[in-house]
Amino acid sequence: MHGTSAIASGESAVDRHAAVVFSSDAEWADHLVAFVRAGIDRDEQVRYFADSTDPGRVTRTLDERGVDAASAVRRGQLLVITAGQTYLSGARFDPDTMIGLWHEAVEAATARGHRGLRAIGEMSWGARDIAGADRLLEYELRIHHEVFARLPLCAWCFYDRRLVPRTDLEVLAAAHLARTGIADCHDRADGPALSVAPLAGRPGFRLSGSAGYENRHVTASALAALTASPAQDVTLDLSALDHLDVAALAGIARAAHRRSAVAPVRLLGAPPALRRMLELFPELGGVMEVAGR
């Protein structure tokens, strides 16, 4: 029903899910206006999911910058709602629920005759003590393949440096293949010790850095995303890993076992420790296969 690789603007799935990091109200306004104006010009429906920002401030800023937000709201092309009505509408944040919401929202936008859906989500709630917030990284990893590769949707995840701790911010930004306002985490010497991102060309994920005890939550999120993936063939690229501890090795084996009814997990760049584990436990060969490329 929907295009699988691009929306009307011709953007690929890689470009349509972006982390936008900013440090000031002025930067926030610049990103907001450019994004909404582009959506209105393209006859897309635009939605803004506010968290730390008052919804009225969103429309006021647009009006002050020359975007007729009032008219767009009246005709249903612009909707400004809150994180409490979207990400946090249940008792706890649940990635599956939010993925379903994206599918419903795109369906509703196209049913109204729009060419697609364009959305901004404020992600500052992820830094608060909210039930399910620990699954935010899993969610950011999953939606590239489960949402953006399937639907005519463009969304920017707004991350305010003033509200999100730097270490969390860098890991979450690295989970997006498109980023604005932050250096590429894979190229930064002082970047996160471990980062994970979806693969651009196939279902799967790429781990970079060192997977140890101190960043076990990153590994856990990556493996949760791997386990939940609806794709039959999923790849786990480990070629950029410098270190993989025993707990991470065991986690990979458990995730592969959970997917065993679907197909073996394809491993790229499997480190020696993982290869030795497969030699010691040949039964794991039924749930994991080492590949060259």
Secondary structure as GFF3:
##gff-version 3
##sequence-region A 1 293
A	DSSP	alpha_helix	13	16	.	.	.	ID=ss1
A	DSSP	beta_strand	17	22	.	.	.	ID=ss2
A	DSSP	alpha_helix	25	41	.	.	.	ID=ss3
A	DSSP	beta_strand	45	50	.	.	.	ID=ss4
A	DSSP	alpha_helix	55	64	.	.	.	ID=ss5
A	DSSP	alpha_helix	69	74	.	.	.	ID=ss6
A	DSSP	beta_strand	78	82	.	.	.	ID=ss7
A	DSSP	three_ten_helix	83	85	.	.	.	ID=ss8
A	DSSP	alpha_helix	95	111	.	.	.	ID=ss9
A	DSSP	beta_strand	117	122	.	.	.	ID=ss10
A	DSSP	three_ten_helix	124	127	.	.	.	ID=ss11
A	DSSP	three_ten_helix	133	135	.	.	.	ID=ss12
A	DSSP	alpha_helix	136	143	.	.	.	ID=ss13
A	DSSP	pi_helix	144	148	.	.	.	ID=ss14
A	DSSP	beta_strand	153	160	.	.	.	ID=ss15
A	DSSP	alpha_helix	166	174	.	.	.	ID=ss16
A	DSSP	beta_strand	178	180	.	.	.	ID=ss17
A	DSSP	beta_strand	194	198	.	.	.	ID=ss18
A	DSSP	beta_strand	204	211	.	.	.	ID=ss19
A	DSSP	three_ten_helix	213	215	.	.	.	ID=ss20
A	DSSP	alpha_helix	216	228	.	.	.	ID=ss21
A	DSSP	beta_strand	235	244	.	.	.	ID=ss22
A	DSSP	alpha_helix	246	258	.	.	.	ID=ss23
A	DSSP	beta_strand	265	268	.	.	.	ID=ss24
A	DSSP	alpha_helix	272	280	.	.	.	ID=ss25
A	DSSP	three_ten_helix	282	286	.	.	.	ID=ss26
A	DSSP	beta_strand	288	291	.	.	.	ID=ss27
###
